[in-house]
Amino acid sequence: MRGLALAGVFVTVATHPSIAGGPDGPVGDFGGRSIDADEIRIADLSVPEIRTIDRVTLRSTARRLHGLDAPLDPYGMVVTGDGTIGMLAGKGRFLVRFSKATGGLVEKRLLADPGQGITSLGGRVVVVPVRVRPGEPMLLREAGTEFARFSSLASRAAAGVTAALLRNLFRCGSGTGDSIPCWFSADGAAGAEVFLVTPDGGVRPVPVPSFAIPPQSDGRTPGDAFSYSVRDVFLAGDNFWVLSNQEGNRSPLDAGARRGRHVALVREGRPPRVADLDREARAILDAGPQGLVLLFADGTIARAPAP
């Protein structure tokens, strides 16, 4: 067992190298997740397969994915109620759907705008397109056979292509609420924030805690002035949990970087509560009355009691 300090209370989480009650071995190349009333689903791209996890017992089953002739991307997944699981493939060029029942490929669709992420809202697929030019929509929602602009979120200007790509890296989390939490991966000097996007396209920015220290820019290296505060967000009712990414002044890809060691509970009109993790986490899979379910960087999944 390992320890976790949460709002002044020390609790323990299991560290067995497999999902409790599930197949032996850790989760490999994490490619996204979804959640519904009873189950969590994780895309493991190292197989590839979908692991379905009972939200109460954490027991899991696995369904192998097959039939695709392009590599799957670790940019998220969607389960929209039509019996399929959607993902991106071929470096964001394709939207692919697999049967939940068999794992077989049922659709491979070329996207007009290559995607850097995929999620769902209101039962429809939402794609985050790759952006370089400023003022372009950051969220496109499926509308019939096309994708249309969704929400007022737009790409940001930057000096040069590399800096523009970094500044417009955009991710969305998951949860059990009606909205989806999204964020720009690269922060400015003003600090981190998460955008809560409602089913009608409304956007509410919320400041969130950051453990990153903005680096000193040399003015010559594209993107060296950015920090990368947020790794994952999970929305549960009116509260949401934020998993840290960069901690300190080293970016997450720098040698010796420290990341994913804190989770903050953000609540409207109340100060955040922060959990110190004793090892690196990479995703929040669930948050509810039974506590948090975290996917750690070593591939294990464990539950931590709620504060």
C-alpha positions in Angstrom: 0.0 0.0 0.0 1.1 3.6 -0.6 0.0 6.8 1.2 -1.8 9.9 0.1 -2.2 13.1 2.1 -5.5 14.7 1.4 -6.5 18.0 3.0 -4.6 17.1 6.1 -5.8 13.4 6.3 -3.4 10.6 5.5 -5.1 7.7 3.5 -3.8 4.7 1.6 -4.3 3.5 -1.9 -3.6 0.0 -3.4 -0.7 -0.4 -5.7 -1.1 -3.9 -7.0 0.2 -3.9 -10.6 -3.1 -4.7 -12.2 -6.7 -3.5 -12.1 -8.4 -5.0 -9.1 -10.1 -8.2 -10.2 -9.1 -7.7 -13.8 -6.4 -9.2 -16.1 -2.8 -9.4 -15.0 -0.5 -6.6 -16.1 -0.7 -2.8 -16.1 -2.5 -0.5 -18.5 0.0 0.2 -21.3 -0.2 3.0 -23.7 -3.1 5.1 -22.4 -5.3 6.4 -25.2 -8.3 8.0 -23.5 -11.3 7.1 -21.3 -15.1 7.6 -20.9 -17.5 7.1 -18.1 -21.2 6.4 -17.7 -23.5 5.5 -14.8 -22.0 2.1 -14.2 -18.7 1.7 -16.1 -15.4 3.4 -16.9 -13.8 2.5 -20.2 -10.1 2.9 -21.0 -8.4 2.6 -24.4 -5.1 0.7 -24.1 -3.3 1.3 -27.3 -0.5 -1.2 -26.6 -2.8 -4.1 -27.4 -5.0 -2.3 -28.6 -8.1 -3.0 -26.5 -10.9 -1.3 -24.5 -10.9 -2.2 -20.8 -14.4 -1.8 -19.2 -14.2 -1.3 -15.4 -17.0 -1.5 -13.0 -17.2 1.8 -11.1 -18.0 0.1 -7.8 -15.8 -3.0 -7.7 -13.1 -1.9 -10.2 -13.3 -5.3 -11.8 -12.6 -5.2 -15.5 -13.0 -7.0 -18.8 -11.2 -6.4 -22.0 -12.3 -6.2 -25.6 -9.7 -6.4 -28.4 -10.0 -3.8 -31.2 -9.4 -5.0 -34.7 -9.9 -4.2 -38.4 -8.0 -0.9 -38.5 -5.1 -0.3 -41.0 -3.8 2.9 -39.4 -2.3 3.5 -35.9 -4.7 4.7 -33.2 -3.9 8.0 -31.6 -3.8 8.7 -27.8 -6.1 11.7 -28.2 -9.2 10.5 -26.3 -12.2 8.3 -27.0 -16.0 8.7 -27.0 -18.9 6.4 -26.3 -22.1 8.1 -27.6 -24.9 5.5 -27.1 -25.1 4.2 -30.6 -23.2 1.0 -29.8 -19.8 2.3 -30.9 -16.6 3.6 -29.5 -15.0 6.5 -31.4 -11.3 7.4 -31.5 -8.9 9.2 -33.8 -6.3 7.5 -35.9 -3.5 8.2 -38.4 -2.2 11.3 -36.6 -5.6 12.8 -36.3 -6.6 12.4 -39.9 -9.3 9.8 -39.3 -12.3 9.4 -37.1 -12.8 5.7 -36.5 -15.6 3.8 -34.7 -15.5 0.3 -33.3 -18.3 -2.0 -32.2 -18.7 -2.1 -28.4 -20.0 -5.7 -28.7 -17.3 -7.1 -31.0 -14.4 -4.6 -31.1 -14.5 -4.7 -34.9 -14.1 -1.6 -37.0 -17.4 -0.2 -38.3 -16.3 3.2 -39.7 -13.2 5.0 -40.9 -13.9 8.6 -41.8 -11.4 11.1 -43.2 -11.6 14.5 -41.3 -11.5 17.8 -43.2 -9.6 19.2 -40.1 -7.1 16.8 -38.6 -7.9 16.4 -34.9 -5.7 16.7 -31.8 -8.4 15.4 -29.5 -11.9 13.9 -29.3 -14.6 13.9 -26.7 -18.4 14.0 -26.6 -21.2 16.3 -25.4 -24.9 15.9 -25.6 -24.5 12.5 -27.2 -22.5 13.9 -30.1 -18.9 13.6 -31.1 -16.7 16.7 -30.5 -13.3 17.0 -32.3 -10.5 19.4 -31.3 -8.8 20.4 -34.6 -5.2 21.2 -35.0 -4.8 25.0 -35.2 -2.0 27.3 -36.2 -3.8 30.4 -37.4 -5.5 32.6 -34.8 -9.3 33.0 -34.4 -10.3 29.6 -35.7 -12.8 27.4 -33.7 -11.2 25.0 -31.2 -14.2 22.7 -30.8 -16.2 21.2 -33.7 -19.3 19.2 -33.0 -20.8 16.5 -35.2 -23.8 17.8 -37.1 -25.1 15.2 -39.5 -22.3 14.2 -41.8 -20.3 17.3 -41.1 -18.6 19.0 -38.2 -19.7 22.6 -37.2 -18.2 25.2 -34.9 -19.2 24.7 -31.3 -18.7 27.3 -28.6 -16.8 30.6 -28.7 -13.4 29.1 -27.9 -10.9 30.1 -30.6 -7.2 29.5 -31.4 -4.6 31.9 -30.1 -2.0 34.0 -31.9 1.7 33.3 -31.5 5.0 34.3 -33.2 5.8 31.4 -35.6 4.4 28.0 -36.4 6.0 26.1 -33.6 4.9 28.5 -30.9 1.4 28.6 -32.5 1.1 24.8 -32.3 2.2 24.8 -28.7 0.0 27.6 -27.7 -3.0 25.9 -29.3 -2.5 22.4 -27.8 -6.0 21.9 -26.3 -7.3 19.0 -24.2 -10.7 18.0 -22.7 -11.3 15.9 -19.6 -14.2 13.7 -18.6 -16.8 13.4 -15.9 -20.4 12.8 -14.8 -21.6 16.4 -15.2 -23.5 17.9 -18.1 -20.6 20.1 -19.2 -17.1 19.1 -20.4 -13.9 20.6 -18.9 -11.3 21.7 -21.4 -8.0 23.6 -21.2 -5.1 25.0 -23.2 -2.1 22.8 -22.3 0.4 25.8 -22.6 -0.2 28.4 -19.9 0.7 32.1 -20.1 2.2 34.0 -17.2 -1.3 34.7 -15.8 -1.7 31.2 -14.6 -3.9 28.2 -15.4 -7.6 28.0 -16.1 -10.1 25.4 -17.2 -13.1 26.1 -19.5 -16.4 24.5 -18.6 -18.3 24.0 -21.9 -22.1 23.5 -21.7 -24.2 21.5 -24.1 -25.5 24.7 -25.7 -21.9 25.9 -26.4 -21.6 28.3 -23.4 -18.1 28.7 -21.9 -17.2 29.5 -18.4 -13.4 30.0 -17.6 -12.4 29.0 -14.0 -8.9 29.7 -12.5 -7.3 26.5 -11.1 -4.3 25.9 -8.9 -1.0 25.5 -10.6 2.3 24.0 -9.3 4.3 25.1 -12.3 6.8 27.9 -12.2 7.0 29.9 -15.5 10.4 29.5 -17.0 12.7 32.4 -17.9 12.4 32.9 -21.7 15.5 33.5 -23.7 13.3 35.1 -26.4 14.7 32.8 -29.1 13.3 29.4 -28.4 9.7 28.9 -29.5 7.4 28.1 -26.6 10.0 28.4 -23.9 7.9 31.0 -22.0 5.1 28.5 -21.5 4.3 26.4 -18.5 2.1 23.3 -18.6 0.0 23.2 -15.5 -3.0 20.9 -16.2 -2.7 17.2 -17.0 -6.3 16.1 -16.5 -9.7 17.3 -15.3 -12.7 15.4 -14.0 -16.1 17.1 -13.6 -18.5 15.7 -11.0 -21.6 17.8 -10.4 -20.6 21.4 -9.6 -17.2 20.3 -8.4 -14.2 19.3 -10.5 -10.8 17.8 -9.8 -7.7 19.0 -11.5 -4.6 16.8 -11.9 -1.3 18.7 -12.0 1.0 18.4 -14.9 4.3 20.4 -14.7 5.5 21.0 -11.2 8.4 23.5 -10.9 10.2 25.2 -13.7 11.0 22.1 -15.9 8.5 21.3 -18.7 6.9 17.8 -18.5 9.3 16.5 -21.2 12.5 17.8 -19.6 14.9 15.5 -17.9 14.2 15.3 -14.2 10.8 16.9 -14.5 8.2 16.4 -11.8 4.6 16.1 -12.7 1.2 14.6 -11.8 1.8 14.7 -8.0 -1.2 16.8 -6.9 -4.9 16.7 -7.4 -7.0 19.8 -6.5 -10.7 19.9 -5.8 -12.1 23.2 -7.2 -15.5 24.4 -5.9 -17.5 27.5 -6.6 -17.0 30.1 -4.0 -14.7 27.9 -1.8 -11.0 27.5 -1.6 -9.5 24.5 -3.4 -8.5 21.4 -1.5 -5.3 19.7 -2.6 -4.2 16.1 -2.4 -0.4 15.3 -2.4 0.2 12.1 -4.4 3.3 10.0 -3.6 3.7 8.9 -7.2 3.0 10.3 -10.7 -0.6 10.1 -11.9 -1.8 10.6 -15.5 -5.6 10.5 -15.4 -8.6 10.9 -13.1 -11.0 8.1 -14.0 -13.8 8.7 -11.5 -14.8 10.9 -8.6 -17.8 10.3 -6.4 -19.1 9.1 -3.1 -16.5 6.2 -3.0 -13.6 8.6 -3.7 -11.2 9.2 -6.5 -10.1 6.5 -9.0 -6.7 7.4 -10.5 -4.6 5.9 -13.3 -1.0 6.2 -12.4 2.0 6.6 -14.6 3.1 3.0 -13.9 -0.1 1.7 -15.4 -1.8 0.8 -12.1 -5.3 2.0 -11.1 -6.2 2.7 -7.4 -9.0 4.3 -5.4 -8.4 7.1 -2.9 -11.1 8.0 -0.3 -12.8 11.4 -0.9 -12.1 14.1 1.6 
